[in-house]
Amino acid sequence: MEISSLVVKTAPEHLNEVLRTLESFGGCDIHFNDESGKIVITIESSSNDEMIKKMQEIIDIKHVVTADLAYTYSDENQ
């Protein structure tokens, strides 16, 4: 099992659109957002390769300026 936390940044005028897109992702939880366009999320996956794919999908969301990795946890026994 892999769990990662990311700080996603978008322009304030695109915040709601990016939030809706993130909400549609499986295994993605939104924990915080503010009017400046900052969003804190966690994503879960079953493997490192799947995590990398999910992170790239988030980076590729229209209007996402940055998606910075804040924390990652891996448990090979899960």
DOFI-385297 format. One record per residue (C-alpha): residue in three letters; x, z negated, y negated. Coordinates in pm, whole numbers, padded with zeros to 5 digits, always signed. Last residue first. Example, Ala and Ser with C-alpha at 12.3 -4.5 7.8 and 13.67 -1.06 7.14 Angstrom:
BEGIN
Ser+01367-00714+00106Ala+01230-00780+00450
end
This chain:
BEGIN
Gln-00029-00300+00448Asn+00314-00381+00591Glu+00500-00138+00363Asp+00401-00340+00059Ser+00490-00171-00270Tyr+00440-00302-00620Thr+00487-00116-00948Tyr+00487-00225-01310Ala+00476-00075-01661Leu+00489+00298-01584Asp+00429+00495-01902Ala+00154+00754-01935Thr+00205+00945-02259Val+00010+01182-02485Val-00301+01215-02269His-00526+01466-02449Lys-00611+01669-02135Ile-00520+01478-01822Asp-00185+01601-01683Ile-00012+01262-01709Ile-00298+01113-01507Glu-00265+01379-01237Gln+00111+01316-01229Met+00051+00945-01171Lys-00191+01024-00888Lys+00064+01255-00719Ile+00342+00996-00753Met+00115+00734-00599Glu+00025+00966-00309Asp+00394+01021-00237Asn+00460+00646-00249Ser+00189+00582+00006Ser-00159+00429+00051Ser-00256+00441-00314Glu-00370+00210-00589Ile-00382+00267-00964Thr-00381+00009-01239Ile-00476+00086-01596Val-00393-00014-01953Ile-00527+00216-02227Lys-00390+00259-02581Gly-00584+00494-02808Ser-00555+00297-03135Glu-00917+00182-03093Asp-00825-00032-02795Asn-00825-00016-02419Phe-00783-00269-02142His-00820-00316-01767Ile-00916+00031-01644Asp-00909+00056-01264Cys-00799+00369-01076Gly-00838+00401-00699Gly-01060+00706-00721Phe-01041+00888-01053Ser-01374+00936-01234Glu-01311+00635-01459Leu-00987+00799-01576Thr-01179+01106-01695Arg-01436+00895-01879Leu-01158+00693-02044Val-00983+01015-02153Glu-01301+01142-02320Asn-01368+00805-02484Leu-01016+00784-02628His-00998+01139-02764Glu-01047+01055-03135Pro-00805+00764-03101Ala-00521+00994-02987Thr-00411+00914-02635Lys-00174+00664-02475Val-00173+00546-02113Val+00003+00223-02020Leu+00046+00221-01645Ser+00022-00040-01370Ser+00114+00050-01017Ile-00010-00060-00675Glu+00121+00087-00349Met+00000+00000+00000
end
